[in-house]
């Protein structure tokens, strides 16, 4: 069977994601679509709006055949480490290719950029560090660094766009590690990643969908999502009386910041340059996470960077632990599959060298233990009975759909 891999968060799964799934399958003539999906916490330092099981179900009902979890040690990282973990897992799954969405550009442009990066790696990295310290986001710092060195691409890629910088890191991860998996792209249609307002038409960004949901204008969202995704999201919200956002975790984060010493906080991953003092002071002066972020943010620290720091504080992930765990993936956690996905696993299992985990209770790995810990933290705002069910599910078999999605 021929497989194409997708790197996703599905936060939540919307019509743009459906287009990506359908076009990826068509473009590659794939028998099986495999999604490596972030678990409980996401790349921009946010809790997933619903748990990973609901998001996996959305994917499996909308054309994805197999969903595996991107471990916490990669899903909460900046673009380079996020991409390395995701592409490495798709390589381990023996995917023939992977396909990502891009605001503009072509695969040849991304490959050319990789060659340039290899040639100018040291001065580029130094300039990226300088521009990042001035308060620029990583994509913006990257773009400015290229401009400073007068590097021009044959077909310009707008590296201020987050999907383009992620796309470059995906291509880089595959080429730098001599992986067999081949990169490809599909140009994004209609909505851009950062768009915060719902557009006309039927494709909106996940950012604008989440904003509409949190602003309690959910009825405006339904037309931008496949029916199953909308129903799953609505059912989750009704059953739990919430959709996850940082505000639900603010009491836990505030307590942790106030009760821990500055020295203890300095041991947490990504806490650098004395920012722990600013975090502690802001925690005492803030009544909400939104107010806390406004009090902490500086030109040097972007919202994304601060949120990722807060994710690691909330989950108590130390620099030592992350350094210990950040290596090539050591397991493949299956969240769910269709009949086609199950058939693919059966056909490829002898070629897949990493352990395939469907029952975490019978598999020991510190990275997997951290994933389960993150799922536990993510479940804290839920009512007791729902939280208990979510945590029990961490140790049970994956979702199985009886009929393959078309």
Buried (B, 14 or more C-beta within 10 A) or exposed (E): BEBBBBBBBBBBBBBBBBBBBBBBBEBBEBBBBBBBBBBBBBBBBBBBBBBBBBBBBBBBBBBBBBBBBBBBBBBBBBBBBBBBBBBBBBBBBBBBBBBBBBBBBBBEBBBBBBEBBEEBEEEBEEBBEBBBEEBBBBBBBBBBBBEBEEBEBEEEBBBBBBBBBBBBBBBBBBBBEEBEBBBBBBEBEBBBBEBEEBBEEBBBBBBBBBBBBEEEEBEBBEEBBBEBBBBBBBEBBEEBEBBBBBBBBBEBBBEBBEEBEBEBBBBBBBBEEEBBEBBBEBBEEBEEBEEBBEBBBEEEBBBBBBBBBBBBBBBBBBBEBBEEBBEEBBBBBBBBBBBBBBBBBEBBEEEEEBEBBBEBEEBEBEBBBBBBBBBBBBBBBBEEEBBEBBBEBBEEEBBEBEEBBE
